[in-house]
Amino acid sequence: MTINQRPTPYHRFTRMPIAGVWREGSSRRRLSDTNPYSGEVLTEITPANAADVDQAYSEARRAQRAWAAAEPSERAAVMRRAAQIMQTRRFELVDWLIREIGATRSRAEVEVAIATEVTALAGGQTAHPVTLVDSDVPHKENRVLRRPAGVVTVISPWNFPLYLSNRSVAPALALGNAVVLKPAEDSPVTGGLWLAKAYEEAGLPPGVLSVVIGTGAEIGDHLVEHPVPRVVSFTGSTAVGLGITRKAGVKRLALELGGNGPMVVLDDADLQRALMCAGNGSFYHNGQICMATNRIIVQAPVFDEFVERFVEQTQDLRVGDPADPGTQIGPVINARQLHSIREKIDRAVTDGAKLLLSADPTGPTGQVLPPHVLVGTNDVATARDEVFGPVATIIRADDEDHALRIANATDYGLSSAVFSEDLERALRFAQRIEAGMTHINDTTVHDDVHAPFGGDKQSGYGRFGLGWVDDDFTSRHWISIQHLARPLPY
């Protein structure tokens, strides 16, 4: 391959790596992976069943021992090669994200860059340092060792499939664990199969990473109830996450669940910046992000101006084919999700919300939903529920305390934001928001993969981020040493 020549794209995504062998699953059904914009069938897969999951776990347990025993430098080299492969094949990955989940080109490029960075940085976290702990017993020494948890189950969603799979897969592998990964049915390639190809090319031993494509009904419970995995890392809906907590048994759980993100605009905010961030927070990837700005809470003195300018800027967003570099709003993932979004909009209007901006779905499959803007109370459906679509609900707050009460009046607690030119005021406000993350004069955490990404309340209590992976993917082993210079007290 010459320096400017791109590698041959990965192919044969009709099979999955189960227990070290690329093969079809044993289910009796077929799964069609389709382009949400054009309707094109990208691949067809025979999914895995419970017996396939058993084989994946059995081989993962066997292969993990040798992988954990490998020198940290060996595991680091695999991770560095995997990151380089992602970088070299980034155009291929971007194309898959556009076609498989309807990501716009710019959004797909961001996801590939973050996933690549996570892989590269995970390569620097392969060692298990020993911690010395003080003892109050004379001549006694305490050591706390970290070692791999063992086998890790990763269940990932379709909205950021490459990154949300790899943010758990990469550090889990780097630390010496084996992984059984179940990506979403709407994103089997970018959420799992493509990653497996890259790690295989990078030299990951067979069986250390298995990918099982299948429905939650057929293999979901079996994955989390199985006795082999020590950790379950799940990103997805609150309803499914609650089910996992009931079924997983004595396992470590890392859960990032739903969100209903409030963005609070105080009366001294820089409105131009707040408007820009509100648009990005509400409509980035069509609002199909757990930390999307679901509610925009604006203090009364600037409410009317904010609403007028927000509608004007939203009208200018380009809607259409995600492969077009100028497109800002592409398709929602499937017809079921489209129906759910529109049903919430209808209920919100019934609840008394005023629909300021709307349009009918377009595109070859009819799944491109133009952005919608509503004004309502915190009780209308689009404010009360997680919408997961290109919908923004703007809520009027009488004063700062009222804005805080509105922001906290939700069962969710993932991401939030507050805008004010008085940073001390904004910081005091942020400290009172009931959420795992609060951004002052911003709405994103994409620029810091080390941050403790996670939530509170019904948004889950897992913490993701490279600075926190030891807590999820290793176990502690306390070893005490009684030096023989002192006789035993018994």
Buried (B, 14 or more C-beta within 10 A) or exposed (E): EEEEEEEEEBEEBBBBBBBBEBBBBBBEEEBEBBBBBBEEEBBEBBBBBBBBBBBBBBBBBBBBEEBBEBEBEEBBBBBBBBBBBBBBBBEBBBBBBBBBBBBBBBBBBBBBBBBBBBBBBBBEBBBBEEEEEEEEEEEEBBEBBBBBBBBBBBBBBBBBBBBBBBBBBBBBBBBBBBBBBBBBBBBBBBBBBBBBBBBBBBEBBBBBBBBBBBBBEBBBBBBBBBEBBBBBBBBBBBEBBBBBBEBBEEBBBBBBBBBBBBBBBBBBBBBEBBBEBBBBBBBBBBBBBBBBBBBBBBBEEBBEEBBEBBBEEBEEBEBBBBBEEEBBBBBBBBEEBBEBBBEBBEBBBEBEBEBBBBEEBBBBBEBBBBBBBBBBBBEBBBBBBBBBBBBBBBBBBEEBEBBBEBBBBBEBBBBBBBBBEEEEBBEEBBEEBBBBBBBBBBBBBBEEBEBBBBBBBBBBBBBBBBBBBBEBBBBEEEEEEEEEEEEEEE
